Amino acid sequence: MEMYLHVQDTFNHLLTFNKNSYGKVEPLKEKLKTLLSVSKQHRTRQDVQTIMGLMRDNLSFQDYPVHIQIKLARCMQYQSYEARRVILKQGHPPLAFYIMLSGVAIVNARDVNPKTGHTFVKTVGQLVAGDTFGEIALIESCPRTASVVCKTTCEFLVVQKHDFDEVIKAPLLKEREDHIDFCKSLPFLKDFPCDMLRHYPKEFFFQYFKEDDIIIRHSVLSKYIVIVKSGKCKLVSDFTEVPSDKRRVVFDPDLEEAFPLYTTMLRVKSRAPVPKSGSTDSISRIQIGLLTGTVDNTVLAAKAEKSNMKLARRPSTVSLAKRGSISNLFNKPNMERKNSMEQKLNSKEIKKKSSDDNCTTLAQISQLKTGDVFGLESLVSKPSTTLSLVSEGAECILISKRLFLSEASIKVLRIVNDLVQNYPCHSYIRDQVDCYRKWVQYKHDIEEEVLTSHRQKDRVWVGGVPALKCAS
């Protein structure tokens, strides 16, 4: 029995998978509270590793680099407050940084009524598990900009001011200076006053984006210039695909200029309906006449007018008995209403079908690497193509377009105008995607043809029946 308990205790310490972590009940929260209640001077390396493991589901904690997570696990403290408890008070000096573990809190801020001049308090946001708050006043060394009140019972991880300055603020200030130096090395920012960027933390900041994170969803509506400091990003454009049977036939302009009659014949051939029996020769004669130049346009117009007259003289297919029946006189309004409703339903179905046939497709048109910039083209002119910027695992610097335009000189704007890159339009992107797909299909067909020929060579005929070669 003692041996069994010893083995079970060993498994509890060494086994990384714990089924209790995936249940609705959270038995490990008590363990986290116990470890965080230990003073940071007495926390062991094993305690720090356990805290990091228990915090693996907290997105805010996981956003920090590993070395910052280790430092936070050494100094964080656990606190719990009941509903309606004031955590932060607007205008008070900052004392701590908070990471929410559970509960709901509301953010209030004072405002002034422009008509009466009276001050009132309004709710500007809500905080839930995984959110952080309190870092702005600590980084900027200014009073609290808002008040935070518990709406329900809330649990927090608290980092005191002196620990925050050592673990987070000092590295952030050093990184900001590095980002400013990196911006000074870029061609379009050499004559820009980059030193003033440190005074605008909300309009100049650094952020890491994971793979497949969308940095800019709409290039025209974006408010920031994105600079890739490390890693890669891809430029993606969306375009509407039109079914092949609805696409307009496009001819090579050089071919059309050299052989105008030939391209005209191809247009007629592509638009000609399926011929009835006995009309193949007439269409062939028209095509040959267009190719040789012996058919006059007036002759074609006369034939078209003659065919229209024949259609107009064709008698109605409605029988006289049906046309003259008395019941139809009473049913005529109902029939007309029914026909109009059917036409409306048919038109709606056609519109819906035509809208469903056109599907939106995404295509990568470029890749941005270290030092590349995205967002300058919208400063010069309105782009004709809507683009999105997607991360492939990149560290980016974001600068507000408003701040850039307010501080940029004429010389900087001229450099930006020279560096702007024009991106292709949607129709060109669609054509390139079609060409790529045809190339992929062509390679696939070639591979299938080669494999089929090899399979046929590997067969032998035995008694008139094909059979595979057997190894001798």
WOJO-V736449 format. One line per field, one symbol per residue. ss: DSSP state (h for helix, s for strand, l for the rest). A space follows every 50 residues. Layout:
ss: ???
//
This chain:
ss: lhhhhhhhhhhhhhllllhhhhlllllhhhhhhhhhlllhhhllhhhhhh hhhhllllhhhhlllhhhhhhhhhhlsssssllllssslllllllsssss ssllssssssssllllllsssssssssllllsslhhhhhhllllllssss lllssssssshhhhhhhhhhhhhhhhhhhhhhhhllhhhllllhhhhhhl lllssssssssssssslllllllssssssssssssssssssllhhhllll llhhhhhhlhhhhhhhhhhhhllllllllhhhhhhhhhhhhhllllhhhh hhhhhhhhhhhhhllllllhhhhhlhhhhhhhhhhhhhhhhhhhhhhhhh hhhhhhhlssssssssssllllssllhhhhllllllssssssssssssss hhhhhhhllhhhhhhhhhhllllllhhhhhhhhhhhhhhhhhhhhhhhhh hhhhhhhlssssllssssllll
//
